[in-house]
Amino acid sequence: MSTTQGVAARDIQANPYHPWPARITSITNLTDKEKLFELRLIDEDVREAFEFQSGQFVELSIFGVGEAPISISSAPSKQGFIELCVRDSGDVTGALHAKQCGDVVGLRGPYGRGFPFEEMKGHDVLLVAGGLGIAPLKSLINHIHDERHEFGKVTILYGSRNPAEVLFRYQFDMWKHRDDFDLILTVDQPDDTWDGETGLVTKLFDQIDVDPDNTYGAICGPPVMYKYVIDEMRKKDMDVDRIYVSFERRMKCGIGKCGHCGVGHQYTCVDGPVFNYWEAMNLQGAI
Amino acid sequence: MFFRVIDKVRLPDLVRGLATEYEVIAPVEKDGRFVYAPLEDPGLLRLDYDTTLLPPKKWFFPAEETLMRFRVADNEVLNDEVAVAPRVLFGLHPCDINALLLMDNVFTGKYPDPYYMRRREKTLLIGVSCTPSDTCFCNVWDTNEVHWGFDVFLTDMGDRYFASCRTVKGAEIIDRFVENRAVIDEDTREFQSVVHDFKDAFHRDVDTTQLPVLLDAKFDSPIWDEFGEKCLSCGACSMVCPTCYCFDVHDRLDPDQKSGVRARTWDSCQFKEFAAVAHGQNFRDSRASRVKYRYYHKQWGYLSKFERVLCVGCGRCARACPAGINPVNVIAALQTGEVR
């Protein structure tokens, strides 16, 4: 335990609640509800000190409205800018959607524990996303892309409700023709334009081969999805501690103090948001 | 540690002396109960209080506080200073000092909280021994003893106090503001006798064996539905708890809409929206799940990080709960599977 003397002796460090101004440098409309924002921290020192891992998040701050935790979608290998894929689903995200290119917002972070990128190197990777769950996985996918030679087989399974809700479709349409990524898209409700798969993302497991001794899994999607995707991975004999999941929980501070994001005996913000399945199994109420 | 003896009749000198350099906050009577309040007159000091309505946490982590002033146009912080004058919190019981030590763990660490820490640095703590009341169960967690975290601790020995000075500052204020003398063997023997009598005065006990395992292994126990049925989700337990630190953050615009403040307020995991996310999902929608989470976090979540439970047995929640939920009964129910 710390002591009164300990507190007195410690210098007050920079205020961790203080958001740093960041300029919106590009906005891409991905779907009716989601936009991709590219942001650049204005202060050069802050920008250079901002190093993150795929799977980590930032607190996006719009003064007068509030803050929201948003996972980073760009890869750590992309320097100087970060990308956030944001659904218009609340006060802060709604206010962000109303912003124009050139406007300034605030950022704090990066926070939390990301995917074990270094540990995944030398192995096959199976990434499974549902809906907006592609947002944090996109960072990992892009990072793997930029260091593709370090990895074995890379398989991406991505399920959406309908073709209009497929995120990053422009990029994934191009990737369909690549040999170095096995990408399978599926939708629950196809339309006439859809040439991909139909049905839940779990159905795609019939089409893939997994080397259970050599594969890392990464899953992100709506809460109901985890159990079923994990079941499929377990049927392929993947190890519980090589299956990684990323959780979404309510957060205010992002730094382990406000208490909102408690999951089991842990906090999503500092202990997660990425957990392996063994850890997640030990978090009561997590999955 | 440095020990002195102070005659009880001299205590007002200490309070008056402190008041010349510090704001003195101490237990005073209010409508038949006790509260910590700025002490206007040493005569109002009530060191015989049982427990205060609110714990001392509010002097470090107020129920509402401004984190920063901001300007909307360029999203800039205008001011995030915390102005705190030197203060003394006088008369804290061991449980409340232990509670602050538990709070310190949360508000320090990798991301030190400057608001809490600034107040903590500026505040001296003077503890005083107590007499257990019928809702106290600090003995269960061994928080009826405190070994550090205070500047001075006064153990009541009838006509005199045994003053344990933990910090340089503590020793200094005793020497400067009140007549005192060195401890002789007779004082130490009396001290031993007093603290043994104090320990013997606790009668409430509850089996706390392997609580983290029980919380996990009995996660689906029907006892939580029973407590959920009783709970009103009023959050009073969190507000009066000396170790509950959860907060909400919200922005408030000035009338001109050009600037405003970001503020934080106490929050409670018992409130329905506490774990709800933007898309409509609520991870703890039922009352039972929220009551369970409160105990789960205190007896296991916090323990997993800091090796202590997040409860000091002050009994304030048991007094405040309009539904009569008492943590001692909740823990007993977890052990036995029966709600009494």
Interface residues (C-beta under 8 A of the other chain):
Chain A: M1 S2 T3 T4 Q5 G6 V7 A8 R10 I12 Q13 N15 P16 Y17 H18 P19 P21 S61 I62 F63 G64 V65 G66 E67 A68 R87 S89 G90 T93 V104 V105 G106 P222 P223 E248 R249 R250 K252 C253 I255 G256 K257 C258 G259 H260 C261 G262 V263 G264 H265 Q266 Y267 V270 N282 Q284 G285
Chain B: L67 M68 F70 R71 V72 D74 N75 E76 V77 D80 L101 L102 D104 N105 V106 F107 T108 G109 K110 Y111 P112 D113 P114 M117 R118 R120 E121 L125 W148 G149 F150 D151 R166 T167 P212 L215 D216 F219 Y245 C246 F247 D248 V249 H250 D251 L253 Q257 G260 R262 R264 D267 C269 F274 A275 A276 V277 A278 H279 Q281 F283 R284 S289 Y293 Y296 H297 W300 G301 L303 S304 F306 R308
